[in-house]
Amino acid sequence: MKVSIPLAGSDPTKVSGFQDEFFKKIQSRFGIIVSMRNDYIHLKGEEKKVKAAEKVVRSRLNNEEYDIEGAVIGEKKRSTHSGVSISTPKRLIKAKSSGQSEYIKSIDRHDIVVSIGPAGTGKTYLAVAKAVSFLMEKKVERLILTRPAVEAGESLGFLPGAIEEKVDPYLRPLYDALNDFLPYDRIRRYLEMKTIEVAPLAYMRGRTLNDAFIILDEAQNTTGMQMKMFLTRMGWRSKVVVTGDITQVDLPPNVFSGLIEIQHLLKNINGIEFIYLSEKDVVRHNLVQKIIKAYEAKNTT
């Protein structure tokens, strides 16, 4: 088996190590042939050994920690979540599970990340924290936070009050997350300047969002057409995070969830990463984990 891994802008000398030390260790540990040419690292040998070595090489390219000598051939040695964190003006957020750790690192590595999991796993919280950190580091110029305004298709007409009053309850969790990471006066200033925008999903139509960190929350309640509309808003130098819980779809029975659909439709596209969180990643009260397990057991019987 032969695998070619693109350097993707990495410094070849830093990857190979002094006098190709890293490549020599890979060859010795896995018993394969390693070479580098034309901006690719080439691995050749038995399939299981090549696949195991590929994971170690890719981890080095992504600046992750791996124990080469302790790596199991054919099986990735999972890194712990310790040390993976997000810095924001109000607090430092640390990953509390291996799933959260992978989620945070995936946002750095991919332009579109889809996070699927139950309540309490930090899907929205970590996405907003990461968005704030990107804004503070000037990696993006603005943040766009959006949700389907009403679970069953954004039908706001029957609700009393102006449009802002109608949608506020559905967007409130996004404001709550922002308040954890930014001082109130800064949030208010950013909202006035449109540096941060919190809006119903319907407001995204017809726009192209460049230089932005864009979050779609509660994505299980989008239709297929809404999901397509949202994903195609993405512009240059932008980052998109989609979050949702496919066990809590509130759409009418005859309407298929756009979040469920893209798991199959987009799973093989490079640059799009799907992260699945579970009850093991729940960081709320320990009873929440037990409640989720109980409902999962009910759904499988």
Order of alpha helices (4+ residues) and beta strands (2+ residues): beta-alpha-alpha-beta-beta-alpha-beta-beta-alpha-beta-alpha-beta-alpha-alpha-beta-beta-alpha-beta-alpha-beta-alpha
